[in-house]
Amino acid sequence: MKENLSSNEVKEVSDQELIDALRDRGPEHPLTKELLRDWCIQEEGKVEHGSFEERVHFELKRARLYLAAGYGEESYECYQDAFTIAENAGLDVLCQEINNEVAMIEAQ
């Protein structure tokens, strides 16, 4: 993989790499922003033509990454996005699962 990436190139980013960057530098650091952008591009590419359920799972994955890195507010926003997608798509079981997961987090 190239060492110097232009701003248009996307670097493959692992979940753990993104969590570590968020923990170490925070979401506003330029390098973290770049990793987050690349991670989102790579993950959204996997669900771009997928079902609403796949989009929900993408948002849930992003929510869990933020949570693992200690960013509750950002995580909650992703949970809200996942819930909205699921609700609009009529995925009632997924809506309940999201509510249950958020409730468990809030109880901790």
N, CA and C atoms as a LAMMPS dump frame, in Angstrom:
ITEM: TIMESTEP
0
ITEM: NUMBER OF ATOMS
324
ITEM: BOX BOUNDS ff ff ff
-5.0000000000000000e+02 5.0000000000000000e+02
-5.0000000000000000e+02 5.0000000000000000e+02
-5.0000000000000000e+02 5.0000000000000000e+02
ITEM: ATOMS id mol type element x y z
1 1 1 N 0.846 -1.177 0
2 1 2 C 0 0 0
3 1 3 C 0.889 1.237 0
4 2 1 N 0.466 2.269 -0.646
5 2 2 C 1.241 3.501 -0.749
6 2 3 C 1.332 4.183 0.607
7 3 1 N 2.464 4.81 0.846
8 3 2 C 2.661 5.558 2.079
9 3 3 C 1.978 6.925 2.012
10 4 1 N 2.134 7.618 0.879
11 4 2 C 1.555 8.946 0.724
12 4 3 C 0.317 8.854 -0.159
13 5 1 N -0.825 9.07 0.431
14 5 2 C -2.073 8.998 -0.313
15 5 3 C -2.54 10.401 -0.659
16 6 1 N -3.007 10.565 -1.853
17 6 2 C -3.595 11.854 -2.202
18 6 3 C -4.951 11.942 -1.535
19 7 1 N -5.527 13.122 -1.508
20 7 2 C -6.799 13.318 -0.82
21 7 3 C -7.948 12.566 -1.486
22 8 1 N -7.767 12.107 -2.738
23 8 2 C -8.829 11.395 -3.435
24 8 3 C -8.733 9.878 -3.272
25 9 1 N -7.592 9.383 -2.791
26 9 2 C -7.411 7.954 -2.634
27 9 3 C -7.989 7.507 -1.288
28 10 1 N -8.504 6.292 -1.299
29 10 2 C -9.095 5.749 -0.085
30 10 3 C -8.214 4.627 0.431
31 11 1 N -7.829 4.73 1.681
32 11 2 C -7.008 3.735 2.337
33 11 3 C -7.931 2.749 3.046
34 12 1 N -7.627 1.463 2.963
35 12 2 C -8.407 0.473 3.7
36 12 3 C -8.126 0.655 5.192
37 13 1 N -9.195 0.712 5.981
38 13 2 C -9.08 0.99 7.405
39 13 3 C -9.802 -0.11 8.176
40 14 1 N -9.108 -0.699 9.131
41 14 2 C -9.754 -1.715 9.962
42 14 3 C -10.574 -1.033 11.062
43 15 1 N -11.519 -1.775 11.588
44 15 2 C -12.334 -1.25 12.682
45 15 3 C -11.447 -0.847 13.856
46 16 1 N -10.497 -1.715 14.204
47 16 2 C -9.625 -1.441 15.347
48 16 3 C -8.751 -0.219 15.111
49 17 1 N -8.274 -0.047 13.893
50 17 2 C -7.466 1.126 13.557
51 17 3 C -8.261 2.409 13.781
52 18 1 N -9.531 2.385 13.394
53 18 2 C -10.376 3.561 13.584
54 18 3 C -10.658 3.794 15.065
55 19 1 N -10.951 2.749 15.807
56 19 2 C -11.189 2.884 17.25
57 19 3 C -9.956 3.476 17.927
58 20 1 N -8.784 2.95 17.595
59 20 2 C -7.545 3.454 18.198
60 20 3 C -7.32 4.932 17.874
61 21 1 N -7.572 5.316 16.623
62 21 2 C -7.397 6.723 16.236
63 21 3 C -8.362 7.62 16.99
64 22 1 N -9.601 7.174 17.12
65 22 2 C -10.585 7.958 17.866
66 22 3 C -10.152 8.114 19.327
67 23 1 N -9.7 7.038 19.925
68 23 2 C -9.26 7.079 21.329
69 23 3 C -8.022 7.957 21.502
70 24 1 N -7.056 7.77 20.611
71 24 2 C -5.761 8.437 20.776
72 24 3 C -5.772 9.909 20.397
73 25 1 N -6.512 10.245 19.325
74 25 2 C -6.442 11.617 18.804
75 25 3 C -7.775 12.351 18.829
76 26 1 N -8.873 11.63 18.953
77 26 2 C -10.185 12.268 18.948
78 26 3 C -10.736 12.414 17.541
79 27 1 N -12.051 12.608 17.43
80 27 2 C -12.697 12.644 16.109
81 27 3 C -12.394 13.887 15.29
82 28 1 N -11.908 14.942 15.906
83 28 2 C -11.655 16.187 15.176
84 28 3 C -10.236 16.289 14.63
85 29 1 N -9.365 15.382 15.014
86 29 2 C -7.985 15.407 14.52
87 29 3 C -7.991 15.091 13.018
88 30 1 N -7.2 15.816 12.227
89 30 2 C -7.205 15.611 10.77
90 30 3 C -6.933 14.162 10.338
91 31 1 N -6.009 13.486 10.994
92 31 2 C -5.721 12.103 10.618
93 31 3 C -6.899 11.177 10.948
94 32 1 N -7.539 11.438 12.065
95 32 2 C -8.713 10.641 12.438
96 32 3 C -9.848 10.899 11.464
97 33 1 N -10.045 12.153 11.1
98 33 2 C -11.089 12.477 10.122
99 33 3 C -10.853 11.754 8.805
100 34 1 N -9.591 11.692 8.386
101 34 2 C -9.259 11.007 7.139
102 34 3 C -9.55 9.506 7.255
103 35 1 N -9.166 8.914 8.382
104 35 2 C -9.446 7.492 8.593
105 35 3 C -10.95 7.227 8.633
106 36 1 N -11.678 8.099 9.303
107 36 2 C -13.127 7.947 9.385
108 36 3 C -13.767 8.06 8.007
109 37 1 N -13.29 9.006 7.224
110 37 2 C -13.797 9.168 5.857
111 37 3 C -13.539 7.904 5.041
112 38 1 N -12.305 7.416 5.107
113 38 2 C -11.948 6.215 4.348
114 38 3 C -12.745 5.002 4.816
115 39 1 N -12.905 4.862 6.134
116 39 2 C -13.672 3.742 6.685
117 39 3 C -15.117 3.811 6.196
118 40 1 N -15.706 4.995 6.255
119 40 2 C -17.104 5.158 5.813
120 40 3 C -17.252 4.828 4.329
121 41 1 N -16.319 5.296 3.513
122 41 2 C -16.375 5.008 2.078
123 41 3 C -16.304 3.505 1.84
124 42 1 N -15.372 2.834 2.513
125 42 2 C -15.211 1.396 2.302
126 42 3 C -16.433 0.638 2.803
127 43 1 N -16.979 1.018 3.952
128 43 2 C -18.128 0.299 4.508
129 43 3 C -19.423 0.626 3.754
130 44 1 N -19.602 1.889 3.371
131 44 2 C -20.794 2.258 2.605
132 44 3 C -20.782 1.587 1.24
133 45 1 N -19.592 1.369 0.685
134 45 2 C -19.485 0.674 -0.587
135 45 3 C -20.037 -0.742 -0.521
136 46 1 N -19.959 -1.338 0.653
137 46 2 C -20.457 -2.701 0.845
138 46 3 C -21.983 -2.76 0.867
139 47 1 N -22.615 -1.646 1.231
140 47 2 C -24.089 -1.646 1.37
141 47 3 C -24.77 -0.69 0.401
142 48 1 N -23.999 -0.08 -0.472
143 48 2 C -24.521 0.94 -1.385
144 48 3 C -25.751 0.477 -2.15
145 49 1 N -25.719 -0.736 -2.638
146 49 2 C -26.848 -1.26 -3.407
147 49 3 C -27.58 -2.348 -2.625
148 50 1 N -27.392 -2.323 -1.322
149 50 2 C -27.988 -3.353 -0.48
150 50 3 C -29.365 -2.968 0.021
151 51 1 N -29.846 -3.773 0.91
152 51 2 C -31.175 -3.588 1.483
153 51 3 C -31.142 -2.524 2.585
154 52 1 N -32.333 -2.128 3.008
155 52 2 C -32.43 -1.205 4.142
156 52 3 C -31.83 -1.849 5.385
157 53 1 N -32.015 -3.141 5.517
158 53 2 C -31.471 -3.852 6.671
159 53 3 C -29.938 -3.75 6.699
160 54 1 N -29.314 -3.852 5.546
161 54 2 C -27.857 -3.705 5.478
162 54 3 C -27.425 -2.292 5.856
163 55 1 N -28.203 -1.291 5.439
164 55 2 C -27.898 0.1 5.828
165 55 3 C -28 0.276 7.337
166 56 1 N -29.022 -0.347 7.918
167 56 2 C -29.186 -0.279 9.372
168 56 3 C -27.961 -0.888 10.051
169 57 1 N -27.516 -2.035 9.569
170 57 2 C -26.362 -2.702 10.176
171 57 3 C -25.084 -1.883 10.014
172 58 1 N -24.96 -1.146 8.906
173 58 2 C -23.829 -0.233 8.745
174 58 3 C -23.854 0.836 9.842
175 59 1 N -25.012 1.45 10.053
176 59 2 C -25.13 2.49 11.09
177 59 3 C -24.88 1.915 12.478
178 60 1 N -25.342 0.686 12.716
179 60 2 C -25.098 0.046 14.003
180 60 3 C -23.612 -0.218 14.213
181 61 1 N -22.939 -0.635 13.164
182 61 2 C -21.503 -0.873 13.262
183 61 3 C -20.768 0.42 13.593
184 62 1 N -21.159 1.488 12.934
185 62 2 C -20.529 2.785 13.205
186 62 3 C -20.827 3.231 14.639
187 63 1 N -22.048 3.021 15.092
188 63 2 C -22.417 3.375 16.465
189 63 3 C -21.562 2.609 17.471
190 64 1 N -21.377 1.327 17.22
191 64 2 C -20.588 0.494 18.137
192 64 3 C -19.116 0.881 18.135
193 65 1 N -18.6 1.305 16.983
194 65 2 C -17.209 1.758 16.932
195 65 3 C -17.021 3.03 17.759
196 66 1 N -17.921 3.97 17.581
197 66 2 C -17.842 5.191 18.392
198 66 3 C -17.941 4.862 19.877
199 67 1 N -18.849 3.973 20.222
200 67 2 C -19.031 3.594 21.614
201 67 3 C -17.763 2.949 22.165
202 68 1 N -17.16 2.053 21.395
203 68 2 C -15.933 1.382 21.819
204 68 3 C -14.796 2.372 22.04
205 69 1 N -14.825 3.467 21.294
206 69 2 C -13.782 4.496 21.422
207 69 3 C -14.109 5.515 22.505
208 70 1 N -15.298 5.41 23.091
209 70 2 C -15.661 6.313 24.178
210 70 3 C -16.412 7.56 23.766
211 71 1 N -17.018 7.55 22.591
212 71 2 C -17.756 8.719 22.097
213 71 3 C -19.251 8.421 22.08
214 72 1 N -19.856 8.593 23.25
215 72 2 C -21.261 8.258 23.434
216 72 3 C -22.211 9.09 22.596
217 73 1 N -21.962 10.388 22.491
218 73 2 C -22.869 11.257 21.74
219 73 3 C -22.892 10.889 20.26
220 74 1 N -21.704 10.699 19.688
221 74 2 C -21.614 10.307 18.282
222 74 3 C -22.25 8.935 18.07
223 75 1 N -22.028 8.049 19.032
224 75 2 C -22.614 6.709 18.969
225 75 3 C -24.136 6.796 18.977
226 76 1 N -24.667 7.603 19.875
227 76 2 C -26.12 7.748 19.984
228 76 3 C -26.717 8.287 18.681
229 77 1 N -26.027 9.232 18.047
230 77 2 C -26.512 9.771 16.761
231 77 3 C -26.602 8.67 15.707
232 78 1 N -25.62 7.777 15.69
233 78 2 C -25.643 6.663 14.733
234 78 3 C -26.762 5.683 15.066
235 79 1 N -26.984 5.445 16.347
236 79 2 C -28.116 4.594 16.744
237 79 3 C -29.433 5.22 16.281
238 80 1 N -29.549 6.533 16.426
239 80 2 C -30.758 7.221 15.97
240 80 3 C -30.925 7.07 14.457
241 81 1 N -29.835 7.223 13.718
242 81 2 C -29.891 7.051 12.258
243 81 3 C -30.33 5.641 11.899
244 82 1 N -29.77 4.651 12.594
245 82 2 C -30.136 3.255 12.336
246 82 3 C -31.615 3.038 12.62
247 83 1 N -32.087 3.592 13.725
248 83 2 C -33.496 3.434 14.083
249 83 3 C -34.393 4.079 13.039
250 84 1 N -34.038 5.272 12.591
251 84 2 C -34.847 5.98 11.596
252 84 3 C -34.94 5.19 10.298
253 85 1 N -33.812 4.658 9.841
254 85 2 C -33.823 3.848 8.62
255 85 3 C -34.717 2.63 8.809
256 86 1 N -34.541 1.95 9.938
257 86 2 C -35.336 0.743 10.214
258 86 3 C -36.824 1.069 10.319
259 87 1 N -37.136 2.152 10.994
260 87 2 C -38.537 2.551 11.163
261 87 3 C -39.172 2.895 9.815
262 88 1 N -38.464 3.667 9.01
263 88 2 C -38.991 4.06 7.698
264 88 3 C -39.162 2.864 6.764
265 89 1 N -38.342 1.831 6.962
266 89 2 C -38.422 0.64 6.124
267 89 3 C -39.393 -0.4 6.686
268 90 1 N -39.992 -0.089 7.835
269 90 2 C -40.93 -1.022 8.436
270 90 3 C -40.274 -2.241 9.05
271 91 1 N -39.019 -2.105 9.467
272 91 2 C -38.281 -3.215 10.07
273 91 3 C -38.475 -3.181 11.587
274 92 1 N -39.675 -3.559 12.01
275 92 2 C -40.061 -3.438 13.417
276 92 3 C -39.176 -4.243 14.363
277 93 1 N -38.793 -5.436 13.949
278 93 2 C -37.942 -6.267 14.805
279 93 3 C -36.591 -5.593 15.014
280 94 1 N -36.035 -5.022 13.964
281 94 2 C -34.764 -4.319 14.073
282 94 3 C -34.905 -3.074 14.95
283 95 1 N -36.026 -2.374 14.833
284 95 2 C -36.276 -1.209 15.692
285 95 3 C -36.241 -1.624 17.161
286 96 1 N -36.867 -2.735 17.465
287 96 2 C -36.893 -3.216 18.845
288 96 3 C -35.495 -3.609 19.307
289 97 1 N -34.734 -4.253 18.432
290 97 2 C -33.361 -4.637 18.776
291 97 3 C -32.508 -3.399 19.062
292 98 1 N -32.681 -2.366 18.258
293 98 2 C -31.928 -1.123 18.471
294 98 3 C -32.319 -0.499 19.803
295 99 1 N -33.62 -0.423 20.069
296 99 2 C -34.087 0.12 21.351
297 99 3 C -33.524 -0.668 22.524
298 100 1 N -33.5 -1.992 22.402
299 100 2 C -32.98 -2.834 23.478
300 100 3 C -31.494 -2.592 23.696
301 101 1 N -30.743 -2.477 22.602
302 101 2 C -29.3 -2.242 22.712
303 101 3 C -29.008 -0.89 23.359
304 102 1 N -29.729 0.136 22.938
305 102 2 C -29.536 1.467 23.523
306 102 3 C -29.914 1.448 25.007
307 103 1 N -30.988 0.777 25.345
308 103 2 C -31.412 0.687 26.747
309 103 3 C -30.344 -0.012 27.589
310 104 1 N -29.749 -1.057 27.069
311 104 2 C -28.684 -1.764 27.805
312 104 3 C -27.47 -0.856 28.014
313 105 1 N -27.139 -0.069 27.012
314 105 2 C -26.006 0.863 27.128
315 105 3 C -26.311 1.918 28.165
316 106 1 N -27.519 2.461 28.106
317 106 2 C -27.906 3.5 29.061
318 106 3 C -27.95 2.984 30.482
319 107 1 N -28.243 1.695 30.656
320 107 2 C -28.319 1.096 31.997
321 107 3 C -26.947 0.885 32.622
322 108 1 N -25.909 0.908 31.81
323 108 2 C -24.548 0.66 32.329
324 108 3 C -23.954 1.859 32.995
